[in-house]
Amino acid sequence: MENANYVALSRQMTLQRELDISANNLANMNTNGFKFEQLLVNAQPGAPAYDDPIKAPANFAFDNGVGRNFTQGSLSQTGGTLDLALEGENTFFAVTTPKGNAYTRDGAFTLGPDGTLMTKEGYIVQGDSGSIILDPKKGEPTITASGIVSQTSQGIAERVGKISVVRVARLSDLSKNGDGTFKMTSNATPTPATDANVRQGFLEASNVNPMSEITHLIQINRAYASLSNIIDQNSQLSRTAVERLGR
């Protein structure tokens, strides 16, 4: 097989991966706090190719992982007392999952059977001194911009706890943990985000631009088809050359 075909095939493989990622972006365009993803593609020299002979030089398309855009999505007002949105760069709600500590931008919280504040998946929202447990007899909670949760008892506001909001210095240290959460992949420790702004009654929307993703899907399909034509043309040239040499 000619080098051009190998290169085209390597690019087709990355395009298939791009298609999956773009489709996932569109599928999550209405997911609270979802962050847009894209494939990182680099050129890889022909030496590591697994076929012989490969005539150097030949640069192949190489899947270098997935990049994630953490820019803030728009905030939509819901009026829900347990709906929270964050304003602040690199900030996340800290939660506890069966896999350990995790971080999320999805603030659509709810209450467990015992009044514990948790995500809709059942992950406990961390507070400054452990779990935040609300008393349903004391009515709806009030949550300040700094994350302090309080309830009113006999006309007096009582502090229940403070929601842990943390800042991750290097967003590249985060990887997907499932259910809209992220985990740290390094030994770095997130720090308290004292300047973050918690908005009660709001939710952060996905930062996916659906029109851009649809356009990208069209571009991927066209690029894949063009590469298929290149491979077919090169194969036809090879067959023609062999036939002529055999005469």
C-alpha positions in Angstrom: 0.0 0.0 0.0 1.3 3.5 -0.9 2.2 6.0 1.8 -0.6 8.3 0.7 -3.1 5.5 1.5 -1.6 5.0 4.9 -1.7 8.7 5.7 -5.3 8.9 4.4 -6.3 5.9 6.6 -4.7 7.4 9.7 -6.7 10.6 9.1 -9.9 8.6 8.6 -9.4 7.0 12.0 -9.1 10.4 13.7 -12.1 11.6 11.8 -14.2 8.7 13.2 -13.1 9.7 16.7 -14.0 13.4 15.9 -17.4 12.3 14.7 -18.0 10.5 18.0 -16.9 13.5 20.1 -19.0 16.0 18.0 -22.0 13.8 18.3 -21.5 13.6 22.0 -21.3 17.4 22.2 -24.7 17.7 20.4 -26.2 15.0 22.6 -25.3 17.0 25.7 -26.2 20.5 24.4 -28.9 20.6 27.1 -26.9 19.0 29.9 -26.3 21.4 32.8 -22.7 22.4 33.1 -21.5 20.2 30.2 -18.2 21.4 28.6 -17.5 21.3 24.9 -14.9 18.8 23.8 -12.7 18.4 20.7 -10.1 16.0 19.4 -6.5 17.0 19.5 -4.8 15.8 16.3 -1.0 15.9 15.8 1.3 14.7 13.0 3.3 11.6 13.8 6.4 10.6 11.8 6.1 7.5 9.7 8.7 5.5 11.6 6.3 4.2 14.3 3.9 2.8 11.6 3.2 -0.9 11.9 3.4 -1.8 8.3 6.6 -2.5 6.2 7.8 -1.1 4.0 6.9 2.5 4.8 9.0 4.9 2.8 10.1 7.8 5.0 9.3 10.6 5.4 5.5 10.1 6.0 3.5 12.0 8.6 0.4 10.3 9.9 -2.6 11.8 11.7 -2.3 11.0 15.4 -5.0 11.1 18.1 -3.4 13.1 20.9 -6.4 13.0 23.2 -9.4 15.1 23.9 -9.3 18.8 24.8 -12.1 20.3 26.8 -13.3 23.9 26.8 -14.1 25.0 30.3 -15.5 28.5 29.5 -18.7 29.3 31.4 -22.0 28.5 29.8 -24.9 30.9 30.1 -27.0 31.1 33.3 -30.7 30.4 33.2 -33.0 31.4 36.0 -35.1 28.5 37.4 -36.2 29.8 40.7 -35.4 26.5 42.4 -34.0 26.9 45.8 -31.6 24.0 45.3 -30.6 25.0 41.8 -27.1 26.6 42.0 -24.8 28.0 39.4 -21.2 29.1 39.7 -19.6 32.3 38.5 -15.8 32.2 38.6 -13.0 30.8 36.5 -11.8 27.2 37.1 -14.3 26.7 39.9 -16.3 23.6 40.8 -18.7 22.2 43.4 -16.9 19.5 45.4 -18.9 16.2 45.7 -18.3 12.7 47.1 -18.8 9.8 44.8 -18.3 6.0 45.2 -15.0 6.6 43.3 -13.9 9.3 45.7 -13.8 13.0 45.5 -15.0 14.6 42.3 -15.9 18.1 41.0 -18.9 19.3 39.0 -20.4 22.4 37.5 -23.9 20.9 37.5 -25.7 22.5 40.4 -29.1 20.9 40.0 -29.1 19.6 43.5 -31.7 17.7 45.5 -32.2 16.3 49.0 -31.7 12.7 50.1 -34.1 10.9 52.4 -32.4 12.3 55.5 -32.2 15.9 54.1 -28.6 15.6 52.8 -27.8 17.9 49.9 -26.7 15.9 46.9 -26.6 15.7 43.2 -29.4 14.1 41.2 -27.2 11.1 40.8 -27.0 10.7 44.6 -23.5 12.1 45.1 -23.1 14.1 48.4 -22.3 17.8 48.1 -19.4 18.6 50.3 -19.6 21.3 52.9 -17.0 23.1 55.0 -17.5 20.7 57.8 -18.9 17.6 56.1 -22.3 17.0 54.5 -25.0 19.7 54.5 -28.2 18.4 56.1 -31.3 20.4 55.8 -34.3 20.2 58.1 -37.5 20.0 56.0 -39.5 21.4 58.9 -37.6 24.7 58.7 -38.7 25.5 55.1 -36.7 26.4 52.1 -33.0 27.2 52.5 -31.3 30.4 51.7 -27.9 30.2 50.0 -25.6 33.3 49.8 -23.2 34.2 47.1 -20.3 32.8 49.2 -22.2 29.4 49.5 -23.4 29.8 53.1 -26.6 27.7 53.6 -29.1 28.8 56.2 -32.6 28.0 57.3 -35.1 29.9 59.4 -36.3 28.7 62.8 -38.8 30.7 64.8 -37.9 33.8 62.7 -34.2 33.4 63.2 -31.8 32.4 60.4 -29.6 29.5 61.4 -26.4 28.6 59.6 -26.5 25.0 58.3 -23.1 24.9 56.5 -21.2 26.3 53.6 -21.0 24.6 50.2 -17.4 23.7 49.2 -16.5 25.5 46.0 -12.9 24.8 44.9 -10.6 26.1 42.2 -8.5 23.8 40.0 -5.3 25.6 39.0 -4.6 23.4 35.9 -7.7 22.3 34.1 -5.7 19.7 32.2 -5.4 17.8 35.5 -9.1 17.0 35.2 -10.6 14.0 33.5 -14.2 12.9 33.1 -15.5 10.8 35.9 -19.1 10.2 34.7 -22.4 11.8 35.5 -21.1 15.3 34.7 -18.3 15.1 37.3 -14.5 15.3 36.9 -11.6 13.8 38.9 -8.0 14.9 39.4 -5.4 12.9 37.5 -2.5 14.4 39.3 -1.4 14.9 42.9 -2.4 18.5 42.8 -5.1 19.6 45.4 -7.9 22.0 44.5 -7.9 25.1 46.6 -11.0 26.9 48.2 -12.4 29.4 45.7 -13.1 32.2 48.1 -13.9 34.7 45.3 -16.4 32.4 43.5 -20.0 33.6 43.3 -22.8 31.1 44.0 -26.1 32.0 42.3 -29.2 30.4 43.9 -32.1 29.8 41.6 -29.9 29.5 38.5 -28.3 26.7 36.5 -25.4 26.8 34.1 -26.2 25.7 30.6 -23.9 23.7 28.4 -21.3 25.8 26.5 -21.8 23.8 23.3 -22.7 25.8 20.2 -25.1 23.6 18.3 -24.7 25.4 14.9 -20.9 25.0 15.1 -21.2 21.3 15.9 -23.6 20.7 13.1 -21.3 22.5 10.7 -18.4 20.4 12.1 -20.2 17.2 11.5 -20.8 18.2 7.9 -17.1 19.0 7.5 -16.1 15.6 9.0 -18.3 13.7 6.6 -17.0 15.6 3.6 -13.4 15.1 4.7 -14.0 11.4 5.2 -15.5 11.0 1.8 -12.7 12.9 0.1 -10.1 10.6 1.8 -12.1 7.6 0.6 -11.9 8.9 -3.0 -8.1 9.4 -2.6 -7.6 5.9 -1.4 -9.8 4.5 -4.3 -7.9 6.6 -6.8 -4.5 5.4 -5.5 -5.6 1.8 -5.5 -6.8 2.2 -9.1 -3.5 3.7 -10.1 -1.7 0.8 -8.5 -3.8 -1.8 -10.3 -3.3 0.0 -13.6 0.4 0.1 -13.1 0.6 -3.6 -12.3 -1.6 -4.5 -15.3 0.7 -2.5 -17.6 3.8 -4.0 -16.2 2.4 -7.5 -16.6 1.8 -7.1 -20.3 
